[in-house]
Amino acid sequence: MHIRAGCQIIYDCPQPTPMLLAISPHQSRLPDLVGPHKVSFDPPLHFLDYTDAFGNRCTRIVAPQGRTTISTELVVQDTGLPDLLVPGAWQRPVEQLPDEILVYLLGSRYCDTDKMTETAWSLFGHGPTGWARVQAICDFVHNHIVFGYEHASATRSASEAYAERRGVCRDYAHLAITLCRCVNIPARYCTGYLGDIGVPPPHGVMDFAAWFEVYLDDRWHTFDARNNEPRIGRILMARGRDATDVAIATTFGPCTLAGFTVFTDEVVG
């Protein structure tokens, strides 16, 4: 199947403002692109792409004073299969983990493991390990947090999401990642496109999605505490420790978000 996805982001800047964008498909999805990934700026801007420490493709621009519109569009070929389930995936002891994986056991800006360790071990430290433990964490987070766009907060940490019991998809991901790390399961944050393919209506407003990956049986596996069921058509854009590393737009100066739309649809016919 083919999936068309993209976004339009509009900023009003009182002065020229440097920006760092994560609006491109992850390099792991580049072989699936059907045609070029289109990025445009209005007014036309010089931009520079680079690959960050997590393997994400990032774009640097300087938005001029006034209004800047950032638009992207891509088409990818997808298997049309839901997320892979591997119930037998096992958990490697910390002392046996590869060096480069250890960073995904540490606390980070939104994944405040220091505040959640006691809770995590009391809830999940005595049950099964591996895949079953991660699924138990997803079940808990899915039922613990009430979803609502009105609950969105750019500063909410995992411990705050746990206490407030409300949030959006990034809060589900942050809390699940934090609980996994606390019980010695490496976990990393993912952002990208996820449409409503295979999901019966009614469908909500389209937005970028957040999910996470855990390191079990020596490879990474996809989990989604927000939806808590296998989904079709994820288009990964970026991975990192938490939302700080994969922000769609990081602005280095005051500006106002004046417009934001995301689309993700199956190409029919």
C-alpha positions as CSV (number, residue, x, y, z in Angstrom):
1,M,0.0,0.0,0.0
2,H,1.0,3.6,-0.5
3,I,0.6,6.3,2.2
4,R,0.7,10.1,1.6
5,A,1.7,12.2,4.5
6,G,2.9,15.7,5.3
7,C,2.3,18.9,7.3
8,Q,2.1,22.6,7.1
9,I,3.4,24.8,10.0
10,I,3.1,28.5,10.0
11,Y,5.2,30.8,12.3
12,D,5.0,34.6,12.9
13,C,8.4,35.9,13.9
14,P,9.0,39.4,15.3
15,Q,12.7,39.1,14.2
16,P,14.8,36.7,12.1
17,T,14.7,33.5,14.1
18,P,17.0,30.4,13.7
19,M,15.0,27.1,13.7
20,L,15.9,23.5,13.9
21,L,13.3,21.2,12.2
22,A,12.7,17.4,12.4
23,I,10.3,17.2,9.5
24,S,11.9,14.5,7.3
25,P,11.3,10.8,7.3
26,H,13.9,8.8,9.2
27,Q,16.7,7.3,7.2
28,S,15.3,3.8,7.9
29,R,12.2,4.8,5.8
30,L,14.1,6.4,2.9
31,P,14.1,3.1,0.8
32,D,10.3,3.2,1.1
33,L,9.9,6.6,-0.4
34,V,7.9,6.8,-3.7
35,G,9.3,9.9,-5.3
36,P,11.1,12.7,-3.5
37,H,10.3,14.1,-0.1
38,K,9.1,17.6,-0.8
39,V,10.0,20.4,1.6
40,S,9.1,24.0,0.8
41,F,9.3,27.4,2.5
42,D,7.3,30.5,1.9
43,P,9.1,32.8,1.5
44,P,11.8,30.7,-0.1
45,L,14.6,30.1,2.4
46,H,18.1,28.7,2.4
47,F,18.2,25.5,4.4
48,L,20.9,23.0,5.6
49,D,20.3,19.3,6.4
50,Y,22.4,17.2,8.7
51,T,22.2,13.9,10.6
52,D,22.2,14.2,14.4
53,A,23.6,11.9,17.0
54,F,20.5,9.7,17.0
55,G,20.5,9.2,13.3
56,N,17.7,11.7,12.6
57,R,17.7,14.0,9.6
58,C,17.4,17.6,10.7
59,T,17.0,20.8,8.9
60,R,18.4,24.2,9.9
61,I,16.8,27.5,8.7
62,V,16.6,31.1,9.7
63,A,13.0,32.3,9.5
64,P,12.7,36.0,8.5
65,Q,10.8,38.6,10.3
66,G,7.1,38.2,9.5
67,R,5.3,35.0,8.5
68,T,7.0,31.8,7.4
69,T,5.1,28.7,6.1
70,I,6.9,25.3,6.3
71,S,5.3,22.6,4.1
72,T,6.2,19.0,3.6
73,E,4.8,16.1,1.6
74,L,5.9,12.5,1.0
75,V,4.5,9.2,-0.3
76,V,5.8,5.9,1.2
77,Q,5.3,2.3,0.3
78,D,4.2,0.3,3.3
79,T,3.6,-3.3,4.0
80,G,0.1,-2.6,5.2
81,L,0.8,-5.0,8.1
82,P,0.2,-4.0,11.8
83,D,3.0,-3.7,14.3
84,L,4.9,-6.9,14.9
85,L,4.1,-8.8,18.1
86,V,6.9,-10.9,19.6
87,P,5.5,-12.2,23.0
88,G,8.6,-14.3,23.5
89,A,11.1,-11.4,23.4
90,W,13.4,-11.7,26.3
91,Q,15.1,-9.1,28.5
92,R,18.9,-8.9,28.7
93,P,20.5,-8.1,32.1
94,V,21.9,-4.6,32.4
95,E,25.5,-5.9,32.8
96,Q,25.2,-7.6,29.4
97,L,23.7,-4.7,27.4
98,P,25.8,-3.1,24.6
99,D,27.5,0.1,25.6
100,E,25.5,2.2,23.2
101,I,22.2,1.0,24.6
102,L,22.9,2.2,28.2
103,V,21.9,5.8,27.5
104,Y,18.3,4.6,27.1
105,L,18.2,3.4,30.7
106,L,19.1,6.9,32.0
107,G,16.8,9.7,33.0
108,S,16.2,12.5,30.6
109,R,14.4,15.9,30.4
110,Y,10.8,14.4,30.3
111,C,11.6,10.9,31.6
112,D,12.4,11.6,35.2
113,T,13.3,8.1,36.4
114,D,14.6,9.4,39.7
115,K,11.0,10.3,40.7
116,M,9.4,7.1,39.3
117,T,11.8,4.3,40.3
118,E,10.0,3.2,43.6
119,T,6.6,3.3,41.9
120,A,7.9,1.3,38.9
121,W,9.4,-1.5,41.0
122,S,6.4,-1.7,43.2
123,L,4.1,-2.1,40.2
124,F,6.2,-4.1,37.8
125,G,9.3,-5.4,39.6
126,H,7.8,-8.8,40.7
127,G,6.0,-10.0,37.6
128,P,7.2,-11.4,34.3
129,T,10.2,-9.9,32.5
130,G,10.7,-9.1,28.8
131,W,7.8,-8.5,26.4
132,A,5.2,-9.4,29.1
133,R,6.6,-6.7,31.4
134,V,6.5,-4.0,28.7
135,Q,3.0,-5.0,27.8
136,A,2.0,-4.8,31.4
137,I,3.4,-1.2,31.5
138,C,1.6,-0.3,28.4
139,D,-1.7,-1.6,29.8
140,F,-1.2,0.4,33.0
141,V,-0.3,3.6,31.2
142,H,-3.1,3.3,28.7
143,N,-5.7,3.0,31.5
144,H,-4.0,5.5,33.8
145,I,-3.9,8.5,31.6
146,V,-7.0,10.2,30.1
147,F,-6.4,11.5,26.6
148,G,-7.4,14.9,25.5
149,Y,-5.8,17.6,23.3
150,E,-7.0,20.1,25.9
151,H,-4.5,18.4,28.3
152,A,-1.5,19.1,26.1
153,S,1.5,20.6,27.9
154,A,5.0,21.3,26.5
155,T,6.6,21.0,29.9
156,R,4.8,17.9,31.5
157,S,7.2,15.2,32.7
158,A,6.5,11.5,33.1
159,S,6.0,11.9,36.9
160,E,3.6,14.8,36.4
161,A,1.6,12.8,33.8
162,Y,1.5,10.0,36.3
163,A,0.2,12.3,39.1
164,E,-2.2,14.3,36.9
165,R,-3.5,11.2,35.0
166,R,-4.1,13.2,31.8
167,G,-2.2,14.1,28.6
168,V,-1.6,13.4,25.0
169,C,0.3,10.8,23.1
170,R,3.7,12.2,24.1
171,D,2.7,11.8,27.8
172,Y,1.7,8.2,27.3
173,A,5.1,7.6,25.7
174,H,7.1,9.5,28.3
175,L,5.5,7.6,31.2
176,A,5.8,4.2,29.6
177,I,9.5,4.9,28.7
178,T,10.2,6.0,32.2
179,L,8.6,3.0,33.8
180,C,10.5,0.7,31.4
181,R,13.9,2.4,32.2
182,C,13.2,2.2,35.9
183,V,12.9,-1.6,35.7
184,N,16.0,-1.9,33.5
185,I,14.4,-2.1,30.1
186,P,16.1,0.3,27.6
187,A,13.4,2.5,25.9
188,R,13.5,5.3,23.4
189,Y,11.0,7.9,22.2
190,C,9.7,7.9,18.6
191,T,7.7,10.5,16.6
192,G,6.2,10.4,13.2
193,Y,3.0,10.0,11.2
194,L,0.3,7.5,12.2
195,G,-3.0,7.7,10.3
196,D,-6.3,6.0,11.0
197,I,-5.7,3.2,8.5
198,G,-7.6,0.1,9.6
199,V,-9.2,2.0,12.5
200,P,-13.0,2.3,12.4
201,P,-14.5,5.8,12.6
202,P,-15.0,8.3,14.2
203,H,-11.5,9.5,13.6
204,G,-9.9,12.3,15.6
205,V,-8.0,15.4,14.4
206,M,-4.8,14.4,12.7
207,D,-1.5,15.2,14.5
208,F,2.0,13.9,14.7
209,A,2.1,10.7,16.8
210,A,4.4,9.6,19.6
211,W,5.2,6.0,20.4
212,F,8.3,4.2,21.8
213,E,10.7,1.3,21.2
214,V,12.2,-1.1,23.7
215,Y,15.4,-3.1,23.5
216,L,14.5,-6.8,23.9
217,D,16.2,-9.9,22.6
218,D,19.0,-7.7,21.1
219,R,16.8,-5.6,18.9
220,W,14.3,-2.8,19.1
221,H,10.5,-3.4,19.2
222,T,7.6,-0.9,18.7
223,F,5.1,-0.3,21.5
224,D,2.3,2.3,21.7
225,A,0.8,3.0,25.1
226,R,-1.6,5.5,23.7
227,N,-3.4,3.2,21.3
228,N,-2.2,-0.1,23.0
229,E,-2.9,-2.2,20.0
230,P,-1.0,-3.0,16.7
231,R,-1.5,-0.2,14.2
232,I,-0.9,0.0,10.4
233,G,1.3,2.5,8.6
234,R,3.7,4.1,11.1
235,I,6.1,6.5,9.3
236,L,9.0,7.1,11.6
237,M,10.5,10.6,11.5
238,A,12.8,10.7,14.5
239,R,14.0,8.8,17.6
240,G,15.7,10.0,20.8
241,R,15.7,9.9,24.6
242,D,12.5,11.9,24.8
243,A,10.6,14.7,23.0
244,T,13.4,17.1,23.5
245,D,15.5,15.2,21.0
246,V,12.8,14.9,18.3
247,A,10.9,18.2,18.5
248,I,9.3,18.9,15.1
249,A,10.5,22.5,15.5
250,T,12.9,24.1,17.9
251,T,13.0,27.9,17.7
252,F,15.8,30.0,19.0
253,G,13.9,33.1,19.7
254,P,10.4,34.3,20.3
255,C,7.8,33.5,17.7
256,T,4.1,32.6,17.5
257,L,2.7,29.4,16.0
258,A,0.0,30.7,13.6
259,G,-1.0,27.5,11.9
260,F,-0.5,23.7,12.2
261,T,-2.0,20.9,10.1
262,V,-0.9,17.3,9.5
263,F,-2.3,14.8,7.0
264,T,-1.8,11.0,6.7
265,D,-3.9,9.1,4.2
266,E,-3.8,5.8,2.3
267,V,-3.5,6.4,-1.4
268,V,-6.5,4.7,-3.1
269,G,-6.5,3.8,-6.7
